[in-house]
Amino acid sequence: MNENNDWTKDFKVIAIGNADRVICDQCGKDWTDSKTSGGFLFVSNAICPDCAENYMKGIKEYNEEHFIRSKCPGNVSFYSYIMTMRKDDGI
């Protein structure tokens, strides 16, 4: 590409740090400040307590239970559970 025609030259890159945030990969809700327990990790997707029941219906319909990596223990918040899983994965 001709450097004189570089349309990105005026773009400013902004880094957004999400390392300490927990967002549901299904609905997009932010669970960072919630103490609510529930949800699970489906492959690499964090499925929150609000989405878990409905999402599980689809998992069972397609016999995909083997893709559930783990479920949030009842005495742990969804936030703490996902942060622990990230740490275990080295993310």
C-alpha positions in Angstrom: 0.0 0.0 0.0 1.2 3.5 -0.8 2.2 5.2 2.5 0.6 8.4 1.3 -2.8 6.7 1.1 -2.7 5.0 4.5 -6.1 5.8 5.8 -5.3 4.4 9.3 -2.5 7.0 10.0 -4.9 9.2 12.0 -6.4 6.4 14.1 -5.6 6.4 17.8 -5.3 3.0 19.4 -6.9 2.7 22.8 -6.1 -0.3 25.0 -9.1 -1.6 27.0 -8.1 -3.7 30.0 -10.7 -6.4 30.6 -8.5 -8.9 32.5 -10.4 -8.3 35.8 -13.9 -8.2 34.2 -16.2 -11.1 33.8 -18.7 -10.8 30.9 -21.1 -13.5 29.8 -20.3 -14.7 26.4 -23.9 -15.4 25.6 -25.8 -12.2 26.8 -22.9 -9.8 27.4 -23.9 -9.0 31.0 -21.1 -7.8 33.2 -20.8 -10.0 36.3 -17.7 -8.4 37.8 -19.4 -7.0 40.9 -22.0 -9.7 41.4 -21.9 -12.3 44.2 -24.4 -14.6 42.4 -23.3 -18.2 41.9 -24.1 -20.4 38.9 -23.2 -20.8 35.3 -20.6 -22.9 33.6 -17.8 -22.9 31.1 -18.8 -24.4 27.7 -15.7 -25.0 25.6 -14.1 -21.5 26.2 -17.4 -19.6 26.6 -18.4 -18.3 30.0 -22.2 -18.9 30.4 -23.7 -16.8 33.2 -26.3 -17.9 35.8 -29.0 -16.0 33.9 -28.3 -17.8 30.6 -27.4 -21.2 32.0 -30.8 -22.9 32.1 -31.8 -22.0 28.6 -28.3 -22.6 27.2 -28.3 -26.0 28.8 -31.5 -27.0 26.9 -29.7 -26.5 23.6 -26.6 -28.4 24.9 -28.8 -31.4 25.8 -30.8 -31.2 22.6 -27.6 -31.6 20.6 -25.9 -34.0 23.0 -23.1 -31.6 23.7 -22.7 -32.1 27.4 -19.1 -33.3 26.9 -18.2 -29.8 25.8 -19.0 -28.4 29.3 -15.6 -27.9 30.9 -16.9 -27.3 34.4 -19.8 -25.9 36.4 -19.6 -23.1 39.0 -19.7 -24.6 42.5 -22.7 -23.4 44.5 -20.7 -21.6 47.1 -18.6 -19.6 44.6 -19.7 -16.4 42.7 -19.7 -16.7 38.9 -17.1 -13.9 38.9 -14.7 -15.8 41.2 -15.3 -19.1 39.3 -14.4 -17.5 35.9 -11.4 -15.7 37.3 -10.1 -19.0 38.8 -10.6 -20.7 35.4 -8.7 -18.0 33.7 -5.9 -18.3 36.1 -5.8 -22.1 35.7 -5.7 -21.6 31.9 -2.9 -19.0 32.2 -5.1 -16.2 30.7 
